[in-house]
Structure formats: structure tokens, C-alpha cells
Amino acid sequence: MSENHSLLRVRKTDYICDHCSEGCMMYSGSSMVTATAVRIYYHRCEICGVQVAFPAAYPKIEYIQEANQ
Ligand SMILES: [Zn+2]
């Protein structure tokens, strides 16, 4: 066994509210699976409070491999 190091970049994707165009949609922590087997995630706008469901949770955090060292 040996250690293997990787440098990662973190990419954050926010979903800006379609209702007020100001707030970010924040995942509420609850989700459900639809009749068509798609998981939807409930969100609430941090500014206007509108509630919307999306097929992904926002803010979305992704780790992108940059290089090996
Ligand atoms: Zn809003």
C-alpha cells in the first residue's frame, strides 16, 4: 500500500431563483421518488421563499481532478 495524492478543484453551482431572480435555491433536505423513478429534491428560495422541486440538489458541489502529484 502506498499513498496516492491528487489535487482537486471544487466547483459550486448555484441555482438562481426563477421567481425573484435574486435568491439562491437551497435544498430543504427532503426528496422523493416520482412514479417514473426520478428522484426530485425540494428547494426553497432564500430570498422570496418560493418552493420548487428539481431533479438535482443545489447548491451542487463537484470535485474536479486537476493533476496528480
Ligand atoms: Zn426567489
N, CA, C, O and the ligand as a Tripos MOL2 file, in Angstrom:
@<TRIPOS>MOLECULE
protein
  277   275    70     0     0
PROTEIN
NO_CHARGES

@<TRIPOS>ATOM
      1 N           0.8480   -1.1970    0.0000 N.3       1 MET1
      2 CA          0.0000    0.0000    0.0000 C.3       1 MET1
      3 C           0.8800    1.2430    0.0000 C.2       1 MET1
      4 O           1.8820    1.3030    0.7130 O.2       1 MET1
      5 N           0.5100    2.2120   -0.7850 N.am      2 SER2
      6 CA          1.1960    3.4980   -0.7790 C.3       2 SER2
      7 C           0.1670    4.6100   -0.9600 C.2       2 SER2
      8 O          -0.9350    4.4040   -1.4680 O.2       2 SER2
      9 N           0.5720    5.7750   -0.5300 N.am      3 GLU3
     10 CA         -0.3400    6.9070   -0.6530 C.3       3 GLU3
     11 C          -0.3190    7.4470   -2.0720 C.2       3 GLU3
     12 O           0.7170    7.4430   -2.7370 O.2       3 GLU3
     13 N          -1.4420    7.8970   -2.5130 N.am      4 ASN4
     14 CA         -1.5590    8.4930   -3.8290 C.3       4 ASN4
     15 C          -2.3050    9.8210   -3.6750 C.2       4 ASN4
     16 O          -3.4660    9.8530   -3.2670 O.2       4 ASN4
     17 N          -1.6120   10.9160   -4.0100 N.am      5 HIS5
     18 CA         -2.2090   12.2420   -3.8040 C.3       5 HIS5
     19 C          -2.7750   12.8000   -5.1060 C.2       5 HIS5
     20 O          -2.2020   12.6240   -6.1810 O.2       5 HIS5
     21 N          -3.8930   13.4650   -4.9820 N.am      6 SER6
     22 CA         -4.4950   14.1430   -6.1260 C.3       6 SER6
     23 C          -4.8990   15.5480   -5.7000 C.2       6 SER6
     24 O          -5.3770   15.7570   -4.5850 O.2       6 SER6
     25 N          -4.7020   16.5060   -6.5980 N.am      7 LEU7
     26 CA         -5.2010   17.8590   -6.3610 C.3       7 LEU7
     27 C          -6.5770   17.9620   -7.0020 C.2       7 LEU7
     28 O          -6.7810   17.5780   -8.1540 O.2       7 LEU7
     29 N          -7.5120   18.4910   -6.2250 N.am      8 LEU8
     30 CA         -8.8770   18.6210   -6.7150 C.3       8 LEU8
     31 C          -9.2970   20.0810   -6.6850 C.2       8 LEU8
     32 O          -8.8880   20.8380   -5.8040 O.2       8 LEU8
     33 N         -10.1060   20.4650   -7.6400 N.am      9 ARG9
     34 CA        -10.7550   21.7750   -7.5930 C.3       9 ARG9
     35 C         -12.2070   21.5260   -7.2120 C.2       9 ARG9
     36 O         -12.8130   20.5300   -7.6080 O.2       9 ARG9
     37 N         -12.7410   22.4490   -6.4400 N.am     10 VAL10
     38 CA        -14.1310   22.3420   -6.0160 C.3      10 VAL10
     39 C         -14.9480   23.3290   -6.8430 C.2      10 VAL10
     40 O         -14.6150   24.5120   -6.9100 O.2      10 VAL10
     41 N         -16.0130   22.8460   -7.4690 N.am     11 ARG11
     42 CA        -16.8820   23.7190   -8.2480 C.3      11 ARG11
     43 C         -18.2620   23.7260   -7.6080 C.2      11 ARG11
     44 O         -18.8800   22.6780   -7.4200 O.2      11 ARG11
     45 N         -18.7350   24.9190   -7.2760 N.am     12 LYS12
     46 CA        -20.0660   25.0830   -6.6830 C.3      12 LYS12
     47 C         -21.0060   25.6500   -7.7390 C.2      12 LYS12
     48 O         -20.6910   26.6430   -8.3950 O.2      12 LYS12
     49 N         -22.1570   25.0130   -7.8970 N.am     13 THR13
     50 CA        -23.1620   25.5020   -8.8370 C.3      13 THR13
     51 C         -24.3940   25.9020   -8.0510 C.2      13 THR13
     52 O         -25.0120   25.0750   -7.3800 O.2      13 THR13
     53 N         -24.7480   27.1810   -8.1370 N.am     14 ASP14
     54 CA        -25.9810   27.6710   -7.5090 C.3      14 ASP14
     55 C         -27.0850   27.7050   -8.5450 C.2      14 ASP14
     56 O         -26.8230   27.8470   -9.7390 O.2      14 ASP14
     57 N         -28.3180   27.5740   -8.0880 N.am     15 TYR15
     58 CA        -29.4730   27.7490   -8.9740 C.3      15 TYR15
     59 C         -30.1800   29.0200   -8.5350 C.2      15 TYR15
     60 O         -30.7400   29.0850   -7.4400 O.2      15 TYR15
     61 N         -30.1490   30.0380   -9.4040 N.am     16 ILE16
     62 CA        -30.7720   31.3120   -9.0670 C.3      16 ILE16
     63 C         -32.2810   31.1960   -9.2580 C.2      16 ILE16
     64 O         -32.7580   30.6410  -10.2470 O.2      16 ILE16
     65 N         -33.0040   31.7220   -8.3090 N.am     17 CYS17
     66 CA        -34.4610   31.6100   -8.2770 C.3      17 CYS17
     67 C         -35.1080   32.1450   -9.5630 C.2      17 CYS17
     68 O         -34.8250   33.2650   -9.9880 O.2      17 CYS17
     69 N         -35.9740   31.3340  -10.1730 N.am     18 ASP18
     70 CA        -36.6960   31.7630  -11.3720 C.3      18 ASP18
     71 C         -37.8040   32.7620  -11.0360 C.2      18 ASP18
     72 O         -38.2860   33.4770  -11.9150 O.2      18 ASP18
     73 N         -38.2050   32.8090   -9.7650 N.am     19 HIS19
     74 CA        -39.3300   33.6500   -9.3550 C.3      19 HIS19
     75 C         -38.8880   35.0940   -9.0910 C.2      19 HIS19
     76 O         -39.4930   36.0280   -9.6170 O.2      19 HIS19
     77 N         -37.8400   35.2830   -8.2850 N.am     20 CYS20
     78 CA        -37.3900   36.6370   -7.9300 C.3      20 CYS20
     79 C         -36.0770   37.0160   -8.6150 C.2      20 CYS20
     80 O         -35.7040   38.1890   -8.6040 O.2      20 CYS20
     81 N         -35.3770   36.0690   -9.2030 N.am     21 SER21
     82 CA        -34.1030   36.2950   -9.9100 C.3      21 SER21
     83 C         -33.0150   36.8590   -9.0000 C.2      21 SER21
     84 O         -32.0450   37.4350   -9.4910 O.2      21 SER21
     85 N         -33.1590   36.7030   -7.6790 N.am     22 GLU22
     86 CA        -32.1670   37.2280   -6.7490 C.3      22 GLU22
     87 C         -31.6070   36.1490   -5.8240 C.2      22 GLU22
     88 O         -30.3930   36.0440   -5.6460 O.2      22 GLU22
     89 N         -32.4880   35.3570   -5.2430 N.am     23 GLY23
     90 CA        -32.0460   34.3850   -4.2560 C.3      23 GLY23
     91 C         -31.5010   33.1210   -4.8840 C.2      23 GLY23
     92 O         -31.7310   32.8380   -6.0600 O.2      23 GLY23
     93 N         -30.7720   32.3630   -4.0730 N.am     24 CYS24
     94 CA        -30.3120   31.0380   -4.4950 C.3      24 CYS24
     95 C         -31.2970   30.0070   -3.9620 C.2      24 CYS24
     96 O         -31.7870   30.1280   -2.8400 O.2      24 CYS24
     97 N         -31.5850   28.9910   -4.7720 N.am     25 MET25
     98 CA        -32.4480   27.9080   -4.3320 C.3      25 MET25
     99 C         -31.6300   26.9920   -3.4160 C.2      25 MET25
    100 O         -30.5380   26.5510   -3.7720 O.2      25 MET25
    101 N         -32.1810   26.7170   -2.2290 N.am     26 MET26
    102 CA        -31.4720   25.9140   -1.2400 C.3      26 MET26
    103 C         -32.2400   24.6110   -1.0040 C.2      26 MET26
    104 O         -33.4400   24.6200   -0.7300 O.2      26 MET26
    105 N         -31.5280   23.5060   -1.1150 N.am     27 TYR27
    106 CA        -32.1300   22.1860   -0.8810 C.3      27 TYR27
    107 C         -32.6390   22.1070    0.5470 C.2      27 TYR27
    108 O         -31.9220   22.4410    1.4910 O.2      27 TYR27
    109 N         -33.8810   21.6630    0.7010 N.am     28 SER28
    110 CA        -34.5190   21.6470    2.0220 C.3      28 SER28
    111 C         -34.1180   20.4400    2.8550 C.2      28 SER28
    112 O         -34.3550   20.4170    4.0620 O.2      28 SER28
    113 N         -33.5120   19.4350    2.2240 N.am     29 GLY29
    114 CA        -33.1540   18.2250    2.9410 C.3      29 GLY29
    115 C         -34.1240   17.0910    2.6850 C.2      29 GLY29
    116 O         -33.8670   15.9620    3.1010 O.2      29 GLY29
    117 N         -35.2440   17.3600    2.0050 N.am     30 SER30
    118 CA        -36.1780   16.2790    1.7140 C.3      30 SER30
    119 C         -36.3000   16.0670    0.2120 C.2      30 SER30
    120 O         -36.1760   17.0010   -0.5810 O.2      30 SER30
    121 N         -36.5460   14.8220   -0.1520 N.am     31 SER31
    122 CA        -36.6790   14.4540   -1.5550 C.3      31 SER31
    123 C         -37.6790   13.3190   -1.6530 C.2      31 SER31
    124 O         -38.0600   12.7340   -0.6390 O.2      31 SER31
    125 N         -38.1040   13.0070   -2.8580 N.am     32 MET32
    126 CA        -38.9810   11.8610   -3.0720 C.3      32 MET32
    127 C         -38.7180   11.2910   -4.4590 C.2      32 MET32
    128 O         -38.1390   11.9530   -5.3210 O.2      32 MET32
    129 N         -39.1560   10.0480   -4.6570 N.am     33 VAL33
    130 CA        -39.0200    9.4090   -5.9590 C.3      33 VAL33
    131 C         -40.3810    9.4290   -6.6410 C.2      33 VAL33
    132 O         -41.3850    9.0130   -6.0630 O.2      33 VAL33
    133 N         -40.4030    9.9130   -7.8660 N.am     34 THR34
    134 CA        -41.6610   10.0310   -8.6020 C.3      34 THR34
    135 C         -42.0860    8.6720   -9.1510 C.2      34 THR34
    136 O         -41.3440    7.6950   -9.0620 O.2      34 THR34
    137 N         -43.2920    8.6240   -9.7190 N.am     35 ALA35
    138 CA        -43.8070    7.3850  -10.3200 C.3      35 ALA35
    139 C         -42.9470    6.9220  -11.4860 C.2      35 ALA35
    140 O         -42.9600    5.7450  -11.8460 O.2      35 ALA35
    141 N         -42.1900    7.8620  -12.0830 N.am     36 THR36
    142 CA        -41.3070    7.4990  -13.1990 C.3      36 THR36
    143 C         -39.8820    7.2240  -12.7160 C.2      36 THR36
    144 O         -38.9420    7.2350  -13.5100 O.2      36 THR36
    145 N         -39.7220    6.9770  -11.4020 N.am     37 ALA37
    146 CA        -38.4390    6.5850  -10.8050 C.3      37 ALA37
    147 C         -37.3780    7.6740  -10.8830 C.2      37 ALA37
    148 O         -36.1860    7.3750  -10.9420 O.2      37 ALA37
    149 N         -37.8030    8.9330  -10.8850 N.am     38 VAL38
    150 CA        -36.8640   10.0590  -10.8570 C.3      38 VAL38
    151 C         -36.8930   10.6480   -9.4530 C.2      38 VAL38
    152 O         -37.9640   10.9170   -8.9090 O.2      38 VAL38
    153 N         -35.7190   10.8450   -8.8690 N.am     39 ARG39
    154 CA        -35.6780   11.4820   -7.5520 C.3      39 ARG39
    155 C         -35.7290   12.9940   -7.7340 C.2      39 ARG39
    156 O         -34.9670   13.5610   -8.5160 O.2      39 ARG39
    157 N         -36.6280   13.6340   -7.0080 N.am     40 ILE40
    158 CA        -36.7170   15.0910   -7.0500 C.3      40 ILE40
    159 C         -36.4280   15.6350   -5.6460 C.2      40 ILE40
    160 O         -36.7770   15.0320   -4.6310 O.2      40 ILE40
    161 N         -35.7850   16.7870   -5.6370 N.am     41 TYR41
    162 CA        -35.2930   17.3970   -4.4000 C.3      41 TYR41
    163 C         -36.0230   18.7220   -4.1850 C.2      41 TYR41
    164 O         -36.0910   19.5680   -5.0770 O.2      41 TYR41
    165 N         -36.5610   18.8780   -2.9900 N.am     42 TYR42
    166 CA        -37.3200   20.0850   -2.6890 C.3      42 TYR42
    167 C         -36.3920   21.2130   -2.2760 C.2      42 TYR42
    168 O         -35.4750   21.0270   -1.4760 O.2      42 TYR42
    169 N         -36.6510   22.3960   -2.8420 N.am     43 HIS43
    170 CA        -35.8340   23.5820   -2.5880 C.3      43 HIS43
    171 C         -36.7300   24.7430   -2.1760 C.2      43 HIS43
    172 O         -37.9240   24.7840   -2.4730 O.2      43 HIS43
    173 N         -36.0990   25.6850   -1.4770 N.am     44 ARG44
    174 CA        -36.7800   26.9270   -1.1180 C.3      44 ARG44
    175 C         -35.8310   28.0810   -1.4190 C.2      44 ARG44
    176 O         -34.6370   28.0010   -1.1320 O.2      44 ARG44
    177 N         -36.3700   29.1550   -1.9980 N.am     45 CYS45
    178 CA        -35.5480   30.3390   -2.2770 C.3      45 CYS45
    179 C         -35.2150   31.0370   -0.9700 C.2      45 CYS45
    180 O         -36.0910   31.2520   -0.1320 O.2      45 CYS45
    181 N         -33.9330   31.3920   -0.7960 N.am     46 GLU46
    182 CA        -33.5010   32.0340    0.4460 C.3      46 GLU46
    183 C         -33.9840   33.4790    0.5510 C.2      46 GLU46
    184 O         -33.9290   34.0630    1.6330 O.2      46 GLU46
    185 N         -34.4550   34.0690   -0.5510 N.am     47 ILE47
    186 CA        -34.9300   35.4540   -0.5140 C.3      47 ILE47
    187 C         -36.4610   35.5090   -0.4730 C.2      47 ILE47
    188 O         -37.0330   36.0500    0.4730 O.2      47 ILE47
    189 N         -37.1310   34.9530   -1.4960 N.am     48 CYS48
    190 CA        -38.5890   35.1030   -1.5780 C.3      48 CYS48
    191 C         -39.3550   33.9100   -0.9980 C.2      48 CYS48
    192 O         -40.5630   34.0000   -0.7800 O.2      48 CYS48
    193 N         -38.6690   32.8030   -0.7500 N.am     49 GLY49
    194 CA        -39.3030   31.6700   -0.0830 C.3      49 GLY49
    195 C         -40.0950   30.7430   -0.9840 C.2      49 GLY49
    196 O         -40.7080   29.7940   -0.4940 O.2      49 GLY49
    197 N         -40.1010   30.9910   -2.3030 N.am     50 VAL50
    198 CA        -40.8530   30.1120   -3.2080 C.3      50 VAL50
    199 C         -40.2710   28.7000   -3.1210 C.2      50 VAL50
    200 O         -39.0650   28.5280   -2.9460 O.2      50 VAL50
    201 N         -41.1380   27.6930   -3.2440 N.am     51 GLN51
    202 CA        -40.7010   26.3020   -3.1490 C.3      51 GLN51
    203 C         -40.8090   25.6290   -4.5120 C.2      51 GLN51
    204 O         -41.8420   25.7000   -5.1770 O.2      51 GLN51
    205 N         -39.7120   24.9700   -4.9150 N.am     52 VAL52
    206 CA        -39.6170   24.3230   -6.2310 C.3      52 VAL52
    207 C         -38.8830   23.0010   -6.0390 C.2      52 VAL52
    208 O         -38.0190   22.8810   -5.1700 O.2      52 VAL52
    209 N         -39.2350   22.0050   -6.8610 N.am     53 ALA53
    210 CA        -38.5130   20.7360   -6.8580 C.3      53 ALA53
    211 C         -37.6890   20.6160   -8.1330 C.2      53 ALA53
    212 O         -38.1440   20.9690   -9.2210 O.2      53 ALA53
    213 N         -36.4670   20.1110   -7.9790 N.am     54 PHE54
    214 CA        -35.5600   19.9000   -9.1090 C.3      54 PHE54
    215 C         -35.0580   18.4620   -9.0720 C.2      54 PHE54
    216 O         -35.0830   17.8160   -8.0240 O.2      54 PHE54
    217 N         -34.5980   17.9610  -10.2280 N.am     55 PRO55
    218 CA        -34.0190   16.6050  -10.2470 C.3      55 PRO55
    219 C         -32.5870   16.5480   -9.7150 C.2      55 PRO55
    220 O         -31.9570   15.4920   -9.7780 O.2      55 PRO55
    221 N         -32.0560   17.6620   -9.1900 N.am     56 ALA56
    222 CA        -30.7310   17.6840   -8.5740 C.3      56 ALA56
    223 C         -30.7970   18.6050   -7.3670 C.2      56 ALA56
    224 O         -31.6840   19.4550   -7.2830 O.2      56 ALA56
    225 N         -29.8650   18.4440   -6.4300 N.am     57 ALA57
    226 CA        -29.8420   19.2650   -5.2260 C.3      57 ALA57
    227 C         -28.8740   20.4270   -5.4200 C.2      57 ALA57
    228 O         -27.7570   20.2400   -5.9010 O.2      57 ALA57
    229 N         -29.3110   21.6260   -5.0430 N.am     58 TYR58
    230 CA        -28.4740   22.8270   -5.1090 C.3      58 TYR58
    231 C         -28.3280   23.4290   -3.7270 C.2      58 TYR58
    232 O         -29.2460   23.3120   -2.9150 O.2      58 TYR58
    233 N         -27.1800   24.0840   -3.4230 N.am     59 PRO59
    234 CA        -26.0350   24.2240   -4.3150 C.3      59 PRO59
    235 C         -25.3840   22.8760   -4.6000 C.2      59 PRO59
    236 O         -25.2820   22.0250   -3.7150 O.2      59 PRO59
    237 N         -24.9460   22.6890   -5.8410 N.am     60 LYS60
    238 CA        -24.3120   21.4410   -6.2630 C.3      60 LYS60
    239 C         -22.8030   21.6010   -6.1010 C.2      60 LYS60
    240 O         -22.2180   22.5620   -6.6000 O.2      60 LYS60
    241 N         -22.1800   20.6620   -5.4080 N.am     61 ILE61
    242 CA        -20.7370   20.6990   -5.1770 C.3      61 ILE61
    243 C         -20.1050   19.5480   -5.9480 C.2      61 ILE61
    244 O         -20.4820   18.3900   -5.7690 O.2      61 ILE61
    245 N         -19.1360   19.8740   -6.8110 N.am     62 GLU62
    246 CA        -18.4410   18.8540   -7.5990 C.3      62 GLU62
    247 C         -16.9410   18.9770   -7.3640 C.2      62 GLU62
    248 O         -16.4190   20.0800   -7.2000 O.2      62 GLU62
    249 N         -16.2650   17.8620   -7.3480 N.am     63 TYR63
    250 CA        -14.8070   17.8240   -7.2120 C.3      63 TYR63
    251 C         -14.2280   17.4240   -8.5560 C.2      63 TYR63
    252 O         -14.5650   16.3690   -9.0920 O.2      63 TYR63
    253 N         -13.3590   18.2630   -9.1030 N.am     64 ILE64
    254 CA        -12.7950   18.0400  -10.4240 C.3      64 ILE64
    255 C         -11.3080   17.7710  -10.2580 C.2      64 ILE64
    256 O         -10.5920   18.5750   -9.6610 O.2      64 ILE64
    257 N         -10.8440   16.6550  -10.7810 N.am     65 GLN65
    258 CA         -9.4330   16.3160  -10.6500 C.3      65 GLN65
    259 C          -8.5900   17.2240  -11.5330 C.2      65 GLN65
    260 O          -8.8600   17.3930  -12.7220 O.2      65 GLN65
    261 N          -7.5590   17.8070  -10.9170 N.am     66 GLU66
    262 CA         -6.7370   18.7850  -11.6150 C.3      66 GLU66
    263 C          -5.4420   18.1430  -12.0990 C.2      66 GLU66
    264 O          -5.0830   18.2750  -13.2690 O.2      66 GLU66
    265 N          -4.7410   17.4490  -11.2060 N.am     67 ALA67
    266 CA         -3.4400   16.8680  -11.5830 C.3      67 ALA67
    267 C          -3.0410   15.8550  -10.5270 C.2      67 ALA67
    268 O          -3.5460   15.8900   -9.4050 O.2      67 ALA67
    269 N          -2.1490   14.9640  -10.8760 N.am     68 ASN68
    270 CA         -1.5840   14.0180   -9.9270 C.3      68 ASN68
    271 C          -0.1900   14.4800   -9.5230 C.2      68 ASN68
    272 O           0.5720   14.9690  -10.3580 O.2      68 ASN68
    273 N           0.1470   14.3250   -8.2360 N.am     69 GLN69
    274 CA          1.4850   14.6940   -7.7830 C.3      69 GLN69
    275 C           2.0240   13.6210   -6.8680 C.2      69 GLN69
    276 O           3.1450   13.7380   -6.3730 O.2      69 GLN69
    277 ZN        -36.7570   33.8600   -5.0160 Zn       70 ZN70
@<TRIPOS>BOND
     1     1     2 1
     2     2     3 1
     3     3     4 2
     4     3     5 am
     5     5     6 1
     6     6     7 1
     7     7     8 2
     8     7     9 am
     9     9    10 1
    10    10    11 1
    11    11    12 2
    12    11    13 am
    13    13    14 1
    14    14    15 1
    15    15    16 2
    16    15    17 am
    17    17    18 1
    18    18    19 1
    19    19    20 2
    20    19    21 am
    21    21    22 1
    22    22    23 1
    23    23    24 2
    24    23    25 am
    25    25    26 1
    26    26    27 1
    27    27    28 2
    28    27    29 am
    29    29    30 1
    30    30    31 1
    31    31    32 2
    32    31    33 am
    33    33    34 1
    34    34    35 1
    35    35    36 2
    36    35    37 am
    37    37    38 1
    38    38    39 1
    39    39    40 2
    40    39    41 am
    41    41    42 1
    42    42    43 1
    43    43    44 2
    44    43    45 am
    45    45    46 1
    46    46    47 1
    47    47    48 2
    48    47    49 am
    49    49    50 1
    50    50    51 1
    51    51    52 2
    52    51    53 am
    53    53    54 1
    54    54    55 1
    55    55    56 2
    56    55    57 am
    57    57    58 1
    58    58    59 1
    59    59    60 2
    60    59    61 am
    61    61    62 1
    62    62    63 1
    63    63    64 2
    64    63    65 am
    65    65    66 1
    66    66    67 1
    67    67    68 2
    68    67    69 am
    69    69    70 1
    70    70    71 1
    71    71    72 2
    72    71    73 am
    73    73    74 1
    74    74    75 1
    75    75    76 2
    76    75    77 am
    77    77    78 1
    78    78    79 1
    79    79    80 2
    80    79    81 am
    81    81    82 1
    82    82    83 1
    83    83    84 2
    84    83    85 am
    85    85    86 1
    86    86    87 1
    87    87    88 2
    88    87    89 am
    89    89    90 1
    90    90    91 1
    91    91    92 2
    92    91    93 am
    93    93    94 1
    94    94    95 1
    95    95    96 2
    96    95    97 am
    97    97    98 1
    98    98    99 1
    99    99   100 2
   100    99   101 am
   101   101   102 1
   102   102   103 1
   103   103   104 2
   104   103   105 am
   105   105   106 1
   106   106   107 1
   107   107   108 2
   108   107   109 am
   109   109   110 1
   110   110   111 1
   111   111   112 2
   112   111   113 am
   113   113   114 1
   114   114   115 1
   115   115   116 2
   116   115   117 am
   117   117   118 1
   118   118   119 1
   119   119   120 2
   120   119   121 am
   121   121   122 1
   122   122   123 1
   123   123   124 2
   124   123   125 am
   125   125   126 1
   126   126   127 1
   127   127   128 2
   128   127   129 am
   129   129   130 1
   130   130   131 1
   131   131   132 2
   132   131   133 am
   133   133   134 1
   134   134   135 1
   135   135   136 2
   136   135   137 am
   137   137   138 1
   138   138   139 1
   139   139   140 2
   140   139   141 am
   141   141   142 1
   142   142   143 1
   143   143   144 2
   144   143   145 am
   145   145   146 1
   146   146   147 1
   147   147   148 2
   148   147   149 am
   149   149   150 1
   150   150   151 1
   151   151   152 2
   152   151   153 am
   153   153   154 1
   154   154   155 1
   155   155   156 2
   156   155   157 am
   157   157   158 1
   158   158   159 1
   159   159   160 2
   160   159   161 am
   161   161   162 1
   162   162   163 1
   163   163   164 2
   164   163   165 am
   165   165   166 1
   166   166   167 1
   167   167   168 2
   168   167   169 am
   169   169   170 1
   170   170   171 1
   171   171   172 2
   172   171   173 am
   173   173   174 1
   174   174   175 1
   175   175   176 2
   176   175   177 am
   177   177   178 1
   178   178   179 1
   179   179   180 2
   180   179   181 am
   181   181   182 1
   182   182   183 1
   183   183   184 2
   184   183   185 am
   185   185   186 1
   186   186   187 1
   187   187   188 2
   188   187   189 am
   189   189   190 1
   190   190   191 1
   191   191   192 2
   192   191   193 am
   193   193   194 1
   194   194   195 1
   195   195   196 2
   196   195   197 am
   197   197   198 1
   198   198   199 1
   199   199   200 2
   200   199   201 am
   201   201   202 1
   202   202   203 1
   203   203   204 2
   204   203   205 am
   205   205   206 1
   206   206   207 1
   207   207   208 2
   208   207   209 am
   209   209   210 1
   210   210   211 1
   211   211   212 2
   212   211   213 am
   213   213   214 1
   214   214   215 1
   215   215   216 2
   216   215   217 am
   217   217   218 1
   218   218   219 1
   219   219   220 2
   220   219   221 am
   221   221   222 1
   222   222   223 1
   223   223   224 2
   224   223   225 am
   225   225   226 1
   226   226   227 1
   227   227   228 2
   228   227   229 am
   229   229   230 1
   230   230   231 1
   231   231   232 2
   232   231   233 am
   233   233   234 1
   234   234   235 1
   235   235   236 2
   236   235   237 am
   237   237   238 1
   238   238   239 1
   239   239   240 2
   240   239   241 am
   241   241   242 1
   242   242   243 1
   243   243   244 2
   244   243   245 am
   245   245   246 1
   246   246   247 1
   247   247   248 2
   248   247   249 am
   249   249   250 1
   250   250   251 1
   251   251   252 2
   252   251   253 am
   253   253   254 1
   254   254   255 1
   255   255   256 2
   256   255   257 am
   257   257   258 1
   258   258   259 1
   259   259   260 2
   260   259   261 am
   261   261   262 1
   262   262   263 1
   263   263   264 2
   264   263   265 am
   265   265   266 1
   266   266   267 1
   267   267   268 2
   268   267   269 am
   269   269   270 1
   270   270   271 1
   271   271   272 2
   272   271   273 am
   273   273   274 1
   274   274   275 1
   275   275   276 2
@<TRIPOS>SUBSTRUCTURE
     1 MET1         2 RESIDUE 1 A MET
     2 SER2         6 RESIDUE 1 A SER
     3 GLU3        10 RESIDUE 1 A GLU
     4 ASN4        14 RESIDUE 1 A ASN
     5 HIS5        18 RESIDUE 1 A HIS
     6 SER6        22 RESIDUE 1 A SER
     7 LEU7        26 RESIDUE 1 A LEU
     8 LEU8        30 RESIDUE 1 A LEU
     9 ARG9        34 RESIDUE 1 A ARG
    10 VAL10       38 RESIDUE 1 A VAL
    11 ARG11       42 RESIDUE 1 A ARG
    12 LYS12       46 RESIDUE 1 A LYS
    13 THR13       50 RESIDUE 1 A THR
    14 ASP14       54 RESIDUE 1 A ASP
    15 TYR15       58 RESIDUE 1 A TYR
    16 ILE16       62 RESIDUE 1 A ILE
    17 CYS17       66 RESIDUE 1 A CYS
    18 ASP18       70 RESIDUE 1 A ASP
    19 HIS19       74 RESIDUE 1 A HIS
    20 CYS20       78 RESIDUE 1 A CYS
    21 SER21       82 RESIDUE 1 A SER
    22 GLU22       86 RESIDUE 1 A GLU
    23 GLY23       90 RESIDUE 1 A GLY
    24 CYS24       94 RESIDUE 1 A CYS
    25 MET25       98 RESIDUE 1 A MET
    26 MET26      102 RESIDUE 1 A MET
    27 TYR27      106 RESIDUE 1 A TYR
    28 SER28      110 RESIDUE 1 A SER
    29 GLY29      114 RESIDUE 1 A GLY
    30 SER30      118 RESIDUE 1 A SER
    31 SER31      122 RESIDUE 1 A SER
    32 MET32      126 RESIDUE 1 A MET
    33 VAL33      130 RESIDUE 1 A VAL
    34 THR34      134 RESIDUE 1 A THR
    35 ALA35      138 RESIDUE 1 A ALA
    36 THR36      142 RESIDUE 1 A THR
    37 ALA37      146 RESIDUE 1 A ALA
    38 VAL38      150 RESIDUE 1 A VAL
    39 ARG39      154 RESIDUE 1 A ARG
    40 ILE40      158 RESIDUE 1 A ILE
    41 TYR41      162 RESIDUE 1 A TYR
    42 TYR42      166 RESIDUE 1 A TYR
    43 HIS43      170 RESIDUE 1 A HIS
    44 ARG44      174 RESIDUE 1 A ARG
    45 CYS45      178 RESIDUE 1 A CYS
    46 GLU46      182 RESIDUE 1 A GLU
    47 ILE47      186 RESIDUE 1 A ILE
    48 CYS48      190 RESIDUE 1 A CYS
    49 GLY49      194 RESIDUE 1 A GLY
    50 VAL50      198 RESIDUE 1 A VAL
    51 GLN51      202 RESIDUE 1 A GLN
    52 VAL52      206 RESIDUE 1 A VAL
    53 ALA53      210 RESIDUE 1 A ALA
    54 PHE54      214 RESIDUE 1 A PHE
    55 PRO55      218 RESIDUE 1 A PRO
    56 ALA56      222 RESIDUE 1 A ALA
    57 ALA57      226 RESIDUE 1 A ALA
    58 TYR58      230 RESIDUE 1 A TYR
    59 PRO59      234 RESIDUE 1 A PRO
    60 LYS60      238 RESIDUE 1 A LYS
    61 ILE61      242 RESIDUE 1 A ILE
    62 GLU62      246 RESIDUE 1 A GLU
    63 TYR63      250 RESIDUE 1 A TYR
    64 ILE64      254 RESIDUE 1 A ILE
    65 GLN65      258 RESIDUE 1 A GLN
    66 GLU66      262 RESIDUE 1 A GLU
    67 ALA67      266 RESIDUE 1 A ALA
    68 ASN68      270 RESIDUE 1 A ASN
    69 GLN69      274 RESIDUE 1 A GLN
    70 ZN70       277 GROUP 0 **** ****
